[in-house]
Amino acid sequence: MRLHFLSVVLIVLTACSKEFERVYTVDDLMADKALLADVIGKCRRNPGELGNTPNCQNAAAADFRARLERR
């Protein structure tokens, strides 16, 4: 009975958890400027929650690299 209850609880928690967001590499973001602009916009609108996420860090690196290439 306990095993059944634990299984149900784990299934419910898994179903309610946040969906995993795809992590884009710096190269992915460099290749798609629209995606880069979208990710940077999201990061700038919510820096406290998203600032240290891999996508925001990769977007910042891609933006920096794109600025260097334009020089």
C-alpha positions as CSV (number, residue, x, y, z in Angstrom):
1,M,0.0,0.0,0.0
2,R,2.8,2.4,0.9
3,L,4.6,1.7,-2.4
4,H,1.4,2.3,-4.3
5,F,0.9,5.7,-2.5
6,L,4.5,6.7,-3.1
7,S,4.2,5.8,-6.8
8,V,1.1,8.0,-7.2
9,V,2.7,10.9,-5.4
10,L,5.8,10.7,-7.6
11,I,3.8,10.6,-10.7
12,V,1.7,13.6,-9.7
13,L,4.8,15.6,-8.7
14,T,6.5,14.7,-12.0
15,A,3.4,15.8,-13.9
16,C,3.2,19.1,-12.0
17,S,6.9,20.0,-12.3
18,K,8.1,22.7,-14.7
19,E,8.8,21.6,-18.3
20,F,12.5,21.6,-19.0
21,E,13.6,24.4,-21.3
22,R,16.0,23.6,-24.1
23,V,19.4,25.0,-23.5
24,Y,20.8,26.7,-26.6
25,T,24.5,26.8,-27.2
26,V,26.4,29.9,-28.1
27,D,26.7,28.6,-31.7
28,D,23.0,28.0,-31.9
29,L,22.3,31.6,-30.8
30,M,24.9,33.0,-33.1
31,A,23.3,31.3,-36.1
32,D,19.8,32.5,-35.2
33,K,19.8,36.2,-34.5
34,A,16.0,36.3,-33.9
35,L,16.4,33.6,-31.2
36,L,19.3,35.5,-29.7
37,A,17.2,38.6,-29.5
38,D,14.3,36.7,-27.9
39,V,16.4,35.0,-25.3
40,I,18.2,38.3,-24.4
41,G,14.9,40.1,-24.1
42,K,13.5,37.4,-21.7
43,C,16.7,37.6,-19.6
44,R,16.6,41.3,-19.4
45,R,13.0,41.4,-18.4
46,N,13.6,39.0,-15.5
47,P,17.3,39.1,-14.5
48,G,16.7,38.0,-11.0
49,E,15.1,34.6,-11.9
50,L,16.8,34.0,-15.3
51,G,20.1,35.7,-15.0
52,N,22.1,32.7,-14.0
53,T,20.4,30.2,-16.3
54,P,22.5,28.5,-19.0
55,N,20.4,30.1,-21.8
56,C,21.0,33.7,-20.4
57,Q,24.7,33.1,-19.9
58,N,25.0,31.6,-23.4
59,A,23.0,34.5,-24.9
60,A,25.3,37.0,-23.2
61,A,28.3,35.2,-24.6
62,A,26.8,35.1,-28.1
63,D,25.9,38.8,-27.9
64,F,29.4,39.6,-26.8
65,R,30.9,37.5,-29.6
66,A,28.6,39.1,-32.2
67,R,29.6,42.6,-31.1
68,L,33.3,41.6,-31.4
69,E,32.8,40.2,-34.9
70,R,31.1,43.5,-36.0
71,R,34.2,45.5,-35.2
